[in-house]
């Protein structure tokens, strides 16, 4: 299931940034998958809200886009 999830992310990243090498696409997909997984520990409808994490969803989107489109690690 996790491999399928990463493959879906890789397809999206490759479409958004076709200049990336295949290996880089897969590395970025793994980084984004890990970010999503970790974020699930902090936010959900069933978790208490924490004032110090206000805006984390927006920060996560910005970081994810930076990984997918930016030069993260290249």
SVG drawing of the C-alpha trace seen along z (x, -y; Angstrom):
<svg xmlns="http://www.w3.org/2000/svg" viewBox="-13 -30 35 32">
<polyline fill="none" stroke="black" stroke-width="0.4" points="0.0,0.0 2.8,-2.4 4.6,-1.7 1.4,-2.4 1.0,-5.7 4.6,-6.7 4.0,-5.8 1.0,-8.0 2.9,-10.9 5.8,-10.2 3.4,-10.5 2.2,-13.8 5.7,-15.1 6.9,-14.0 3.9,-15.7 4.5,-18.9 8.3,-19.0 9.2,-17.0 12.8,-18.1 13.5,-15.9 15.4,-12.6 13.4,-9.5 15.5,-8.8 14.9,-12.3 11.2,-12.0 11.0,-8.9 13.1,-10.4 10.9,-13.4 7.8,-11.2 9.2,-9.4 9.9,-12.6 6.4,-13.9 4.9,-10.6 6.9,-10.7 5.8,-14.3 2.1,-13.3 2.5,-10.4 4.1,-12.4 1.6,-15.2 -1.2,-12.7 0.2,-12.4 -0.4,-16.1 -3.6,-16.9 -6.9,-15.2 -10.5,-15.7 -9.9,-13.4 -6.8,-15.1 -6.8,-18.2 -5.8,-21.5 -2.6,-23.1 -2.1,-26.9 1.6,-26.5 0.7,-24.5 -1.7,-27.1 -1.1,-27.3 0.7,-23.9 -1.6,-22.7 -0.6,-25.7 3.1,-25.3 2.9,-21.7 1.4,-22.5 4.1,-25.1 6.9,-22.6 5.4,-19.9 5.2,-22.1 8.8,-23.1 9.9,-19.5 7.9,-18.7 8.7,-21.8 11.8,-23.3 15.4,-22.2 15.1,-20.2 18.4,-18.3 19.5,-18.8"/>
</svg>
